Amino acid sequence: MKNEPSCFPQELQQVKRGPPRPTLMPFAMSLFSTAEWGVLLLWFAAILSPIIYALRTQTSLAMGITVSVLLGAVVQVLWSLLFSWGWVYYWVWSDFVLVPARSTSPDFWHTLISAGFLHSQSDMFHVLGNVIILALVGVPLEQRLGTKRFGVIYLLGLLGGSIGWIAFNSGSYTPALGASGAAFGLLGAYLSGWPKDEIPFPLILIRPWPVVFIALLYFGLELIRAFTTMESGVSSGIAHMAHIGGFIAAYALLPLVAKGGPVELGVEDGGPSQRDAVTAERRRMKSQMVDMTSLLDPWTEQGLDVPKHLRTPLKNLMHASDEPETRIAWMEHIANAGVCPHCDAPLGMVERPSGPRLQCSADPNHLEWPKA
């Protein structure tokens, strides 16, 4: 989240055409031209459509919000072009940025949320930084929380950032805008719930990093920047307290929001990205597994009677194990219950790229079934 040096962004101050406006009053929208109304309505469509689409199609809400933030910034860049061409006169989002001095008025409560979908047109790198966090942290966090709980956490981070800025700038006319409070909220929530997950993230190298490392690095740097700004008394142009507020709010409230959710808090399984890798491996294994319906079991192959207690498990294995997980489960059962028909040594189950196999623990030459 960024803070602008005056009540309205710099582009508005440069406007010389049209009558002057009171700094704390909303724009009189009745004075907007058709082009200005068009830009404002286009912005609403840009930020709402991806979110609505994600909810209706039950796709990733995190990606919907990411696209929403990005498209909203594109519309703001479009406004800059139209302004430079003289087609629009007024910065049409002045009723939607967060100004602490007016935020206590019910007329402007919406700015605690709407400011999170606005960015400075002069700093697209700030937008891209937020987009990276929203996508790379938001998507796996949503897989942990589920869509509804993720939406709640995102709003809590957004509100926490706005309230944090207001708390430390009460009565200020300096507006703030940006999705950074919500982005830091995602980091705080992930740290609170699943700190040992590893997610791909660009820190020096693009590779999986532990969430605890990413979150504490960002939060620690933000604390340093906030204290440095307060000591120097010189604004950095970044609303550091909004970032810290979003992080703390989501971190503290995550256990309540995640209670009863799809994934237990603190579970250590490598994270959603690792589960995806396991799923891909299982899919590859299935494509190479031997069809067992026409095979003979290893006892019959050697002219021996199948032990009575293994007949049903072997039948189930050979006729109802098209999925790798099912085949592995039945083979583990048979390995635990049976012995090698050649030397009576315990059996084991090993996983191969072409699927799981039963194997004699003493000598694989005695039994390795099914053969490749």
C-alpha positions as CSV (number, residue, x, y, z in Angstrom):
1,M,0.0,0.0,0.0
2,K,1.3,3.4,-0.9
3,N,0.5,6.8,0.5
4,E,0.2,9.9,-1.7
5,P,1.8,13.2,-0.6
6,S,-1.5,15.2,-0.7
7,C,-5.2,14.6,-0.3
8,F,-5.5,13.4,-3.8
9,P,-3.0,11.8,-6.2
10,Q,-0.6,13.9,-8.1
11,E,-2.5,13.6,-11.3
12,L,-5.5,15.4,-9.7
13,Q,-3.4,18.3,-8.5
14,Q,-2.2,18.9,-12.1
15,V,-5.7,19.4,-13.3
16,K,-6.2,23.1,-14.2
17,R,-9.5,22.8,-15.9
18,G,-12.8,22.8,-14.1
19,P,-13.8,24.5,-10.8
20,P,-11.7,23.8,-7.6
21,R,-13.1,21.2,-5.2
22,P,-13.2,20.9,-1.4
23,T,-10.5,18.4,-0.3
24,L,-12.6,16.2,1.9
25,M,-15.8,16.2,-0.1
26,P,-16.4,13.5,-2.7
27,F,-16.5,14.4,-6.3
28,A,-19.8,15.6,-7.6
29,M,-20.3,12.8,-10.0
30,S,-23.1,14.7,-11.7
31,L,-20.2,16.8,-13.2
32,F,-18.4,13.8,-14.7
33,S,-18.2,13.7,-18.4
34,T,-19.3,10.6,-20.3
35,A,-15.6,9.6,-20.7
36,E,-15.1,9.9,-16.9
37,W,-18.2,7.8,-16.1
38,G,-17.0,5.3,-18.7
39,V,-13.6,4.9,-17.0
40,L,-15.1,4.5,-13.6
41,L,-17.6,1.9,-14.8
42,L,-14.8,0.1,-16.7
43,W,-12.8,0.0,-13.5
44,F,-15.7,-1.5,-11.6
45,A,-16.1,-4.1,-14.3
46,A,-12.4,-4.9,-14.3
47,I,-12.1,-5.5,-10.6
48,L,-15.4,-7.3,-10.1
49,S,-15.6,-9.6,-13.2
50,P,-12.6,-11.9,-12.4
51,I,-13.9,-12.4,-8.8
52,I,-17.4,-13.1,-9.8
53,Y,-16.2,-15.5,-12.5
54,A,-14.0,-17.4,-10.0
55,L,-16.9,-17.7,-7.6
56,R,-19.4,-18.8,-10.3
57,T,-17.1,-21.4,-11.9
58,Q,-15.6,-22.5,-8.6
59,T,-12.1,-21.8,-9.8
60,S,-9.3,-20.2,-7.8
61,L,-10.5,-17.1,-5.9
62,A,-6.9,-16.1,-5.3
63,M,-6.2,-16.0,-9.0
64,G,-9.5,-14.1,-9.6
65,I,-8.4,-11.5,-7.1
66,T,-4.9,-11.3,-8.7
67,V,-6.4,-10.7,-12.1
68,S,-8.8,-8.2,-10.5
69,V,-5.9,-6.1,-9.0
70,L,-4.0,-6.3,-12.3
71,L,-6.9,-5.2,-14.5
72,G,-7.8,-2.4,-12.1
73,A,-4.3,-1.0,-12.5
74,V,-4.5,-1.3,-16.3
75,V,-7.7,0.8,-16.2
76,Q,-5.8,3.4,-14.1
77,V,-3.1,3.5,-16.7
78,L,-5.8,4.0,-19.4
79,W,-7.1,7.0,-17.4
80,S,-3.6,8.5,-17.5
81,L,-3.5,8.2,-21.2
82,L,-7.0,9.7,-21.6
83,F,-6.0,12.6,-19.3
84,S,-2.8,13.3,-21.3
85,W,-5.0,13.5,-24.4
86,G,-7.4,15.9,-22.7
87,W,-10.4,13.5,-22.8
88,V,-10.9,13.3,-19.0
89,Y,-10.4,16.1,-16.4
90,Y,-11.0,14.5,-13.0
91,W,-9.2,11.6,-11.2
92,V,-12.4,9.5,-10.9
93,W,-11.3,7.4,-7.9
94,S,-11.0,10.1,-5.2
95,D,-14.1,8.7,-3.5
96,F,-12.5,5.3,-3.2
97,V,-9.0,6.0,-1.8
98,L,-8.4,5.7,2.0
99,V,-8.1,9.1,3.7
100,P,-7.8,8.7,7.5
101,A,-9.5,12.1,8.2
102,R,-12.7,11.1,6.5
103,S,-12.6,7.3,7.1
104,T,-14.7,7.5,10.3
105,S,-17.6,8.8,8.4
106,P,-20.0,6.1,7.3
107,D,-20.0,7.6,3.8
108,F,-16.4,6.5,3.4
109,W,-16.3,3.2,5.2
110,H,-16.2,1.5,1.8
111,T,-12.7,3.0,1.2
112,L,-11.3,0.5,3.8
113,I,-11.8,-2.1,1.0
114,S,-11.9,-0.2,-2.2
115,A,-8.5,1.3,-1.7
116,G,-7.1,-2.2,-1.9
117,F,-8.0,-2.3,-5.6
118,L,-6.3,1.0,-6.5
119,H,-2.6,1.7,-7.1
120,S,-0.4,4.6,-8.1
121,Q,-0.3,4.9,-11.9
122,S,3.3,6.0,-11.6
123,D,4.5,2.8,-9.8
124,M,3.6,-0.3,-11.8
125,F,6.4,-2.2,-10.0
126,H,4.5,-1.9,-6.8
127,V,1.5,-3.5,-8.6
128,L,3.6,-6.3,-9.9
129,G,5.1,-7.0,-6.4
130,N,1.6,-7.3,-5.0
131,V,0.5,-9.5,-7.9
132,I,3.4,-11.9,-7.3
133,I,2.5,-12.4,-3.6
134,L,-1.3,-12.7,-4.3
135,A,-0.7,-15.4,-6.9
136,L,2.3,-17.4,-5.4
137,V,1.2,-17.2,-1.8
138,G,-2.6,-16.8,-2.3
139,V,-3.2,-19.9,-4.4
140,P,-1.6,-22.5,-2.1
141,L,-3.1,-20.8,0.9
142,E,-6.5,-21.1,-0.7
143,Q,-5.9,-24.8,-1.2
144,R,-5.2,-25.1,2.5
145,L,-8.2,-23.0,3.6
146,G,-10.8,-23.5,0.9
147,T,-12.4,-20.7,-1.1
148,K,-14.7,-19.2,1.5
149,R,-12.2,-19.1,4.3
150,F,-9.6,-17.7,2.0
151,G,-12.0,-14.9,1.0
152,V,-12.5,-14.1,4.7
153,I,-8.8,-14.0,5.4
154,Y,-8.2,-11.8,2.4
155,L,-10.8,-9.3,3.6
156,L,-9.3,-9.4,7.1
157,G,-5.9,-8.6,5.8
158,L,-7.3,-5.8,3.7
159,L,-9.2,-4.3,6.6
160,G,-6.3,-4.8,9.0
161,G,-4.1,-2.9,6.7
162,S,-6.5,0.0,6.3
163,I,-7.2,0.2,10.1
164,G,-3.4,0.0,10.8
165,W,-2.9,3.0,8.5
166,I,-5.7,5.0,10.1
167,A,-4.6,4.2,13.7
168,F,-1.1,5.7,13.1
169,N,-2.3,8.6,10.9
170,S,-5.5,9.7,12.6
171,G,-6.7,13.0,11.2
172,S,-4.3,12.9,8.3
173,Y,-5.4,14.0,4.8
174,T,-2.8,11.8,3.1
175,P,-4.6,9.1,1.2
176,A,-3.4,5.5,0.9
177,L,-4.1,3.0,-1.8
178,G,-2.9,-0.5,-2.8
179,A,-3.3,-4.2,-2.1
180,S,-0.1,-4.5,0.0
181,G,-2.0,-4.7,3.3
182,A,-4.0,-7.7,2.0
183,A,-0.8,-9.3,0.4
184,F,1.0,-9.0,3.8
185,G,-2.1,-10.5,5.4
186,L,-1.7,-13.6,3.2
187,L,1.8,-14.0,4.4
188,G,0.8,-13.6,8.0
189,A,-2.1,-16.1,7.7
190,Y,0.1,-18.7,6.0
191,L,2.8,-18.2,8.7
192,S,0.1,-18.7,11.4
193,G,-1.4,-21.8,9.9
194,W,1.3,-23.8,7.9
195,P,4.7,-22.3,8.5
196,K,6.7,-25.3,7.2
197,D,5.0,-25.4,3.8
198,E,7.3,-24.8,0.9
199,I,6.0,-22.7,-2.0
200,P,7.8,-21.5,-5.2
201,F,8.8,-17.9,-4.7
202,P,11.3,-15.6,-6.3
203,L,13.9,-14.8,-3.5
204,I,17.3,-14.6,-5.3
205,L,16.3,-17.8,-7.0
206,I,12.9,-19.0,-8.1
207,R,12.5,-22.2,-6.1
208,P,10.4,-23.6,-3.2
209,W,11.1,-21.7,0.0
210,P,9.6,-22.4,3.5
211,V,6.7,-20.1,4.3
212,V,8.3,-19.2,7.6
213,F,11.4,-17.8,5.8
214,I,9.4,-15.8,3.3
215,A,6.9,-14.4,5.8
216,L,9.4,-13.4,8.5
217,L,11.8,-11.9,5.9
218,Y,9.1,-9.7,4.5
219,F,7.7,-8.8,8.0
220,G,11.1,-8.1,9.4
221,L,12.1,-5.8,6.6
222,E,8.9,-4.0,6.9
223,L,9.4,-3.4,10.6
224,I,12.9,-2.0,9.9
225,R,11.5,0.3,7.2
226,A,8.7,1.5,9.5
227,F,11.0,2.3,12.4
228,T,13.4,4.0,10.0
229,T,10.6,6.2,8.6
230,M,9.4,7.1,12.0
231,E,12.8,8.1,13.3
232,S,13.7,10.1,10.2
233,G,10.3,11.8,10.0
234,V,10.6,11.6,6.2
235,S,7.9,9.7,4.4
236,S,9.1,6.9,2.2
237,G,5.9,7.0,0.1
238,I,5.0,3.5,1.4
239,A,2.3,2.9,4.0
240,H,4.4,0.5,6.1
241,M,1.9,0.5,9.0
242,A,-0.7,-0.8,6.6
243,H,1.5,-3.7,5.7
244,I,2.2,-4.5,9.4
245,G,-1.5,-4.1,10.2
246,G,-2.6,-6.5,7.5
247,F,0.0,-9.1,8.5
248,I,-0.8,-9.0,12.2
249,A,-4.6,-9.1,11.7
250,A,-4.5,-12.1,9.4
251,Y,-1.9,-13.9,11.6
252,A,-4.0,-13.5,14.7
253,L,-7.3,-14.4,13.2
254,L,-6.3,-17.3,11.0
255,P,-6.8,-20.0,13.7
256,L,-10.4,-18.9,14.1
257,V,-11.1,-18.7,10.4
258,A,-9.4,-22.0,9.6
259,K,-11.2,-23.9,12.4
260,G,-13.0,-26.8,10.9
261,G,-11.4,-26.3,7.6
262,P,-10.3,-28.9,5.0
263,V,-6.7,-29.1,6.3
264,E,-5.5,-29.4,9.9
265,L,-3.4,-26.5,11.2
266,G,0.3,-27.1,11.2
267,V,0.2,-30.3,9.2
268,E,3.6,-31.1,7.6
269,D,3.2,-32.6,4.2
270,G,5.4,-30.3,2.2
271,G,2.6,-28.0,1.1
272,P,0.0,-28.1,-1.7
273,S,2.8,-27.8,-4.3
274,Q,4.3,-31.1,-3.0
275,R,0.9,-32.8,-3.1
276,D,0.6,-31.7,-6.7
277,A,4.0,-33.4,-7.5
278,V,2.8,-36.6,-5.8
279,T,-0.4,-36.5,-7.8
280,A,1.6,-36.1,-11.1
281,E,3.9,-39.0,-10.1
282,R,0.8,-41.2,-9.4
283,R,-0.6,-40.2,-12.8
284,R,2.6,-41.2,-14.6
285,M,2.7,-44.5,-12.7
286,K,-0.9,-45.3,-13.6
287,S,-0.1,-44.8,-17.3
288,Q,2.7,-47.4,-17.1
289,M,1.1,-50.0,-14.8
290,V,0.7,-53.5,-16.0
291,D,-2.8,-54.8,-16.7
292,M,-3.2,-57.6,-14.1
293,T,-6.5,-59.0,-15.2
294,S,-4.9,-61.5,-17.6
295,L,-1.9,-62.4,-15.4
296,L,-1.4,-65.5,-13.2
297,D,-0.6,-64.9,-9.5
298,P,3.0,-65.8,-8.4
299,W,1.9,-69.0,-6.7
300,T,0.0,-70.3,-9.7
301,E,2.9,-69.3,-11.9
302,Q,5.1,-71.7,-10.0
303,G,2.5,-74.5,-10.0
304,L,1.7,-74.0,-6.3
305,D,-1.6,-73.7,-4.5
306,V,-2.5,-70.2,-3.4
307,P,-2.6,-70.0,0.4
308,K,-6.2,-69.8,1.5
309,H,-5.9,-66.5,3.4
310,L,-4.4,-64.8,0.3
311,R,-7.0,-65.9,-2.2
312,T,-9.4,-63.0,-1.7
313,P,-6.7,-60.3,-1.4
314,L,-5.1,-61.6,-4.6
315,K,-8.4,-61.7,-6.4
316,N,-9.1,-58.1,-5.4
317,L,-5.6,-57.0,-6.3
318,M,-5.8,-58.5,-9.8
319,H,-9.4,-57.4,-10.7
320,A,-10.0,-54.2,-8.8
321,S,-6.7,-52.3,-8.6
322,D,-6.7,-49.9,-11.6
323,E,-5.6,-47.0,-9.4
324,P,-2.0,-46.9,-8.0
325,E,-3.2,-46.2,-4.4
326,T,-5.5,-49.3,-4.5
327,R,-2.8,-51.5,-6.0
328,I,-0.3,-50.4,-3.4
329,A,-2.7,-51.0,-0.5
330,W,-3.6,-54.6,-1.6
331,M,0.1,-55.4,-2.2
332,E,1.1,-54.1,1.2
333,H,-1.7,-56.3,2.7
334,I,-0.5,-59.4,0.8
335,A,3.2,-58.7,1.7
336,N,2.3,-58.4,5.4
337,A,0.2,-61.6,5.3
338,G,2.2,-63.9,3.0
339,V,5.7,-65.3,2.6
340,C,7.8,-66.1,-0.5
341,P,6.6,-69.4,-2.1
342,H,10.2,-70.3,-2.9
343,C,12.1,-69.7,0.4
344,D,9.4,-68.7,3.0
345,A,11.1,-65.3,3.5
346,P,8.9,-62.3,4.2
347,L,7.5,-60.5,1.3
348,G,7.9,-56.8,0.6
349,M,6.3,-54.2,-1.6
350,V,8.4,-51.9,-3.8
351,E,7.3,-49.0,-6.0
352,R,8.7,-48.9,-9.5
353,P,8.0,-46.3,-12.3
354,S,5.8,-48.9,-13.9
355,G,3.9,-49.5,-10.7
356,P,4.2,-51.4,-7.4
357,R,5.5,-54.9,-7.2
358,L,5.6,-57.8,-4.7
359,Q,9.1,-58.9,-4.0
360,C,10.9,-61.6,-1.9
361,S,12.9,-59.8,0.8
362,A,15.7,-62.4,0.7
363,D,16.3,-62.6,-3.0
364,P,14.3,-60.7,-5.7
365,N,15.1,-63.5,-8.1
366,H,12.8,-65.8,-6.1
367,L,9.8,-63.5,-6.6
368,E,9.2,-60.2,-8.3
369,W,5.7,-59.8,-9.5
370,P,4.3,-58.6,-11.8
371,K,7.3,-58.5,-14.1
372,A,7.8,-55.4,-16.3
